[in-house]
């Protein structure tokens, strides 16, 4: 059963009951709200989310301070002198001999055109016939045809990202999540992997432990190792992270035995968790947040799969649940993010366009308290700087100029139904082809992964003294020999030194066509039967 929304009561430390709160920003309000403000359009123009948030945001209390968890490296960073000087470029009549900004005359790209779907015709076939061609020219701003052009996009920019795309993601964040404190900010990133690397360096010291699900994204774990940061696993069930296990680990932390201070950072993938596909229910997220408050834990919610939440699973032949009827219904059925219940400002949300637009765009963003995001800006000024200008202007043309917030939500609903169909195909194939005497699973309700448990103690090798790893490797190679590649569950263990009790294999239904997914599961079933002598 897919986790459903519940009413969440979160408590902050400030009483705002007497404050008159303006209506929060909605999709229909964006055009009117934008007309009341301006957007900086020059080269390397300084901007922040404060320029684009609605008045409703400022009636809320501010976030807690997090000085006690910011690393020595992060505390030592100062604002970039060169980035700071760019603010003077907006002065009328200024002749700049200060920054190393190349002249746009020497950018050998005069214009870009992209063909994008016209909502609601999102399929490849529909896009070929009814898609819209969007154009970005070098001097569109001065010619008055756009708020963003190649003269700006192809030059250096601020590490927070272009004002044009920053405005869109800020509005999107408020429309979808409505953070319950006032001083939240967004900052564009070169994808969530680099954002996670920066998080570890900004909020941890060498020798620290972080907390994460007992099975977690292998790249996230591997990012921490060279920084001298270890992962302490938290137990899971079919809904992901167990709050009682999280509380137990923190309550019983023995600094002397562990050789490290008590962890202060939790890394979690709440929706369609990689690799298990588990999704934390609304009530589960509330319980985890309360444990975080109890232990003053900072939460990093990595949410690339948040908008890949699906319709409830229905077996073959059963009536399917119809898609959300409108934007309001779609936003209502989405599970609340940790950001949306974060009254303290103890959540950093890692957002990404990778799973909903394109991994190759290498563009995402973070949302967090002003204090925390400011440290990321300082970090990025001396490292990645900002996402590719070409990626930013392409995303701006698609999301802002062509689709707008309404069209983007239409696209996300489209993805919801696409992934629902793919999930149904793989689960129904498992029901048909996998030997249920040794294989079991829970239909995922979000993401792109299907987690299959195998009773390895029924393998003939177990009676001969084979260890877990040997049986897992044997099944993996048998599957490859049958012509299907699956991922071993042990690859994703947070603590690879711990004795393995269960065995899992991760499959994905994101890329292969439906008939290939079915054939792959059939082959995996054949491999299991051969391995177990069934």
Buried (B, 14 or more C-beta within 10 A) or exposed (E): EBBEEBEEEBEBEEEEEEEEEEEEBBBEBBEEBEEEEEBBBBBBBBBBBBBBBBEBBBEBBBBBEBEEBBBEBBEEBEEBEBBEEBBEBBEEEEEEEEBEBEEBEEBEEEEBEBEBBBBEBBEEEEBEEEBBEBEBBBBBBEEEEBBBBBBBBBBBBBBBBBBBBBBBBBBBBBBBBBBBBBBBBBBBBBBBBBBBBBBBBBBBBEEBBBBBBBBBBBEBBEBBEEBEBBBBBBEBEBBBBBBEBBBBBBEEBEEEEEEBEBBBBBBBBBBBBBBBBBBBBBBBBBBBBBBBBEBBBBBBBBBBBBBBBBBEBBEEEEEEBEBBEEBEEBBEBBBBBBBBBBBBBBBBBBBBBBBBBBEEBBBBBBBBBBBBBBBBBBBBBEEBBBBBBBBBBBBBBBBBBBBBBEBBBBBBBBBBBBBBBBBBBBBBBBBEBBBEEBBEBBBBBBBBBBBBBBBBEBBEBBEEEBEBEBBBBBBBEBBEEBEBEBBBBBBBBBEEEEEBEEBBBBBBBBEBEBEEBBBBBBBBBBBBBBBBEE
